[in-house]
Amino acid sequence: MENKKALKNFTEAEMKEFMKEIGEKAFRGTQVYSWIYKGAKTFDDMKNIPKSLREKLEEVSYIGNIDIELKLESKDGKTKKYLFLLNDENIIETVMMDYDSRVTVCVSNQVGCRMGCRFCASTMDGLVRNLEPWEILDQIMKIQEDTGKRVSNLVLMGSGEPLDNYDNTKQFLKIVNDENGLNIGYRHITLSTCGIVPKIYELADLEIPINLAISLHSPYDDKRKEIMPVANKYSIKEILDACRYYIKKTNRRVTFEYSLIKGVNDGKKEAEALASLLKGMLCHVNLIPINEVDERDFKKPDKAFIYKFRDYLEERNIPATVRISMGSDISGACGQLRRKHK
């Protein structure tokens, strides 16, 4: 595949430009683009494309396909976890959540992760490599093909840190929103980051109205450093300043993800400090009772503690919800994704 272009890395406009670069008419780009989103796996599937062009495309490009290696379904049938085999034999995991009103897919954007968050299984083997835009995109396409359902919502919350793979993530966001492609609206896309401050500013400057979610997990820098190594580089104040800039540029509410860990960050003192930090900000707190991981000793708080924490925030005008865990019986819930199957 060296030096060949992956066609799923292109928006429709870029596909037309690519056709002109290889000496073809721009309208051929629209035809090829249309075939890709009809599910064409090979150039020979593209019936109205002349044989000479199909042969040329074979020489200079490839469509870009990943394969379903394994699929697991939760007992309630609402969550499916897919293990995808990449062209280099690496495995990634993707989760589909079928709500009554929408279908949400949680995509991975790296093989592994180097952020080292202590409650997360995805980071245990470190980072292997970044995913290309088409490899992120094809997770959605293969799930739509497998289920026959249109994916309406997207979260960049699977394995990997999207802002650590910034250029590929940025291109993926353009492709996935493209009108004649998957056409997933920006307001239906959430990007979750553990807080890479310079990239939050860059993302804000794109002025695309995606939802930003920050993995916060503690209102205290010292405690956050224990849970999340990235906190050694960026303070909570720096992250909140970047979030305020993001809100100003996009007019979108920022979500703060807060994994509740028994005896670590679930007390009244933490709730008070969090409410004080976020006062007056256009934000929402998503409380996530920790999903237990075999190799970690973190435990989920009792239900009473979880709802007491939420109520404390709500009483102080900080909108807060408790995330309903989906797919934990197939290790598909938040923090449980890993490259377990080889």
N, C-alpha and C positions, 0 to 999 in steps of 0.2 A: 504493500500500500504506500510505500515511500514515494513522496513527491506527487502522488495522486491526490486530487481534491475530493473530499467527502461532500456529496451534493446536499445531504441533509444539514450541512453547516450554513446553507445559503437561505436568505429570504428570497421571495420571488424576484424582486428587483435585482438582487445580486446574481441570481441564476441567469437572468437575461443578459447581464453584463458579462458573465462567464462565457455564455454562448458567443457573444461578439468577439471576446478574446480568442476563442478557438476557431474564428472564421465563419461562424454560423449566424443566421438571422435571429434577432432578439425573440421573435415569437416562439422559436423552438424552446427557449427557456421556460416560457409559460406552459408549453405542452409537457415538458419533462417534469416540471414542478407539480403539475396537476397529476401526473402518473404516480409520483412519489406519494402524494397524499391520498391516492386511491389504493395505496398498499403495494405498488410494484416492488418486487424484491430483486429483479434482474432487469437489465436493459432490454432483453428479449420480450419482457412483459409489456413493453411500451409499443403497442401495435401501430400507432400512426406516426412513428418516428422512422425515417428512412434507415435502411440497414447500414449504409455508409456512416451515418451519424452515430448509430448504436455502437459500431465498431470503434469509431473515434473516441466516444465517451468511455468505452471499456479501457482504452489505452491511457487516458488522462485523468480518469476519475473513478469513483465507486459510490454506490448509493449510500451505504452505511447501515448495517443490520446487526443487532444483537439478538441472542437466542434465549428463550425461556429454558432454563436448566431444571427448575423445580418450582412448584406452586403449592402453597399451603393455605388452607382456608380455616378461619376461626369457627368455633362451634355455632355461633349465632349467624354465620353466613355473611356478616356485614363487612368483614375485613379479609383481604387476601394479601399474602406476602409472596412476592416473586423473587426468585434468585435468577439473575441474568448472567449468561456467559458472554464475556467480551471477546473480541477477536484475538486478544493476546492471552486468553485462558484465565484471566482474572474474573472474579465473581463479585457482583454488586447486588444489593437488596433494595427493593422498592415495595412500598405498601399502598394498597388501594383501599379506601374506606367508602363504603356505599351507604350514604345517609339517605333518608327518604326523599329529600329535596335536591340533593346534589351528589356527584361522585368526585371525591377528592383523591388525588394521588400525591404521595410523599416521595420525591425523587432523591436519589443520591447524586452528588456531583464530584466526588472523589472516590478512588479506591482506598479505603481506610481514611485516616484523619491524623493530623499531627498536633491537634490542639490539647490533647491529654486531659480532658475533663474527667474527674475521678468517678462520676456516676454513670459514665457512658461506655457501652461496650464497643462502639464503632472505632474507638481510638486506641484500642489495646495493642494492635500490631503496628501502630504508626501509619504514616502515609506511604502508599505505594506509588500512586501517580494521580494527576488530575484527569478528570473526564473531559473529552472534547464536547463542544455544544451538541453535536449530533448524538453522542452517546447518552446525554441527559434527555434529549428530545425523544429518542427511540424507546426509552422506558415507557413513556406515555402512549406512543403509537402502538407498541406491542400489547399493552394492557387494553387499549380500546379494541384492538383486533381480537384479542382473546375473549373479552367479555361482551362485545357488541354494544357497549355503553359509551356515550360521550363523556369524556372527562371535562368537568366544568370548573373545578378548582384545583389549585396546585400549591403545594408547600415544598420549598427547598429546605428540607429538614431531615433528610436521610443521612447516610454516611457522608462525612466531609463538611468542610466549612466553606460556604459559597464565596465569601469574600477573600478566601485564601486561593481561590481559583477565579479571580475577578474577571479577567478578560474573556474567558470562556463562558462564565455566567452571564456577563453583559450581552454577548452574542446570542446565547441561548434565549434570553428574555426577548430579544428582537424577533428571533425565529418563531418562538411559540405564540407570539402575539400577532404574527403576520396574517393578514385578512383571509387569504386563500389557503392558508395552511391550517394549523390547529385552532388558530383564532381564539385563544384563551385570553380574556380581558385582563389587563394589568391589575384591576381592582380585585380580581379573583386569585391573585398570586401573592403568596407570603414568603418572604425570604428571612430565614432565621440565621443570626450570627452571634458568636460569643463576644463580639465587640471589637472588631479590627477598625479602630477609629479613623485612620486616613481614608479607608475604603468606604466608610459610611458617608463621609463628605463627598467622595467621588460619585457614589450612588445617588446621593441627593442632587448633585449637579446635573444628572441625566434628566431630572424632573419627570420621571415616569411614575405614575401613582400606584406602585406596588406597595403592599403592606410590609413594614419592617418589624421584625420580632427580635428582641434582644434577650439572650440568655443571661440573666442577672444572678439569680440564685442566692444572693446575700446583699444586704445593704451596707456591709462593712468590707473595706478593701482587704484587711488582713484575713478575714474568714474566706472571702472570695478567692484569694490567692491559694488557700488550702484546697479549695474545690476545683478551681479553674486556673491552670498555669498562665493563661493569657493575661490574667489580672496583674501579673508582674510587670507587664508592659504598659497597660492602659488602666488608669484609675477610673473609678465609678464617675467621678466628676467629669473627666474627659469624655466618657461615653455619653453621659447625659447632655453635655454641651453639643456633641455631635447629633444626638437625637433631636434636640431643639432645632438645630439647623435643618435636619431632615423634615421635620414638621413644617417649618417655615417654607421650605422649597416645594414640598409636595402637597401640603395641606391634608396629610394623612395622619391618623392616630397611630402612635407607636405602641406595640404590645411588649410588655416585659414578662418573659417566661421565668417562673420561679418554682424550681423543683423543691418540694417540701421534704426535708430529710429529718427523720426522728432524732431529736436531741441535738441537732446541728444548727438548723436555721428556722425552726418552726415555732419559736416562742413569742410571747407578747412583745418583748423588747425588740425583736426583729421586725414585727409588724408595725410597731411605732416608728422605728427608724425608716422603714420603707415608705410609710405614709408621708413622713416628713420630707423625704427625698423627692417624691413624685408630686407633691402638692402643687396644684395650679397647672399641671402639664396635660396636654391632650394625649392621654394614654389609657391603657387598660392593662390589668395584671392577670395573667393566665397562670393559675396555681396548678402545679403538676405533682400530685403525690408520687414520689419516686417509684419507678418501676425497678424491682430488684433484679440485680445481675449476679450470676453465680460467683464471679470472682471478687465482688465488692461486699463490704460489710454494712452498707447503708440500708436502713430500714424505713418503711413507710410509716408516717405518723398515724395515730388513731384518728378515726373519722371526726370525732369531736374537736380535736385540735385543728384539723384541716378547715372545718367550717367556722370555727372561732376566728381563725386567721383571716378568712375571707370577710367575715362580718365586721371585723375591726377595720379593715381597709374601706369597706363600703360605707361604714358610719362616718368615715373621714373624707367622703366624696371621691374615693379612688375606685373606679369601676373594677370589679374583680369577679372572675368566674373560676370554678374548679373544672379542670379538663377531665372529660370522661375518657377513661383509658379504653382504647379499642385494640384488639389483637394481641394482648399480652399472653394469651394461651398459645400463640404461635411465634412468640418472641418478636412481635411486630410493633410493639408499643414504643413510645418515646424513650430513647436511650438504650434500647435493646438490640438495635441492628448491628450486625457484625458479619465478618466474612467467615462464618462458621463452617459452611459447606464448601469443600474443595473438590 
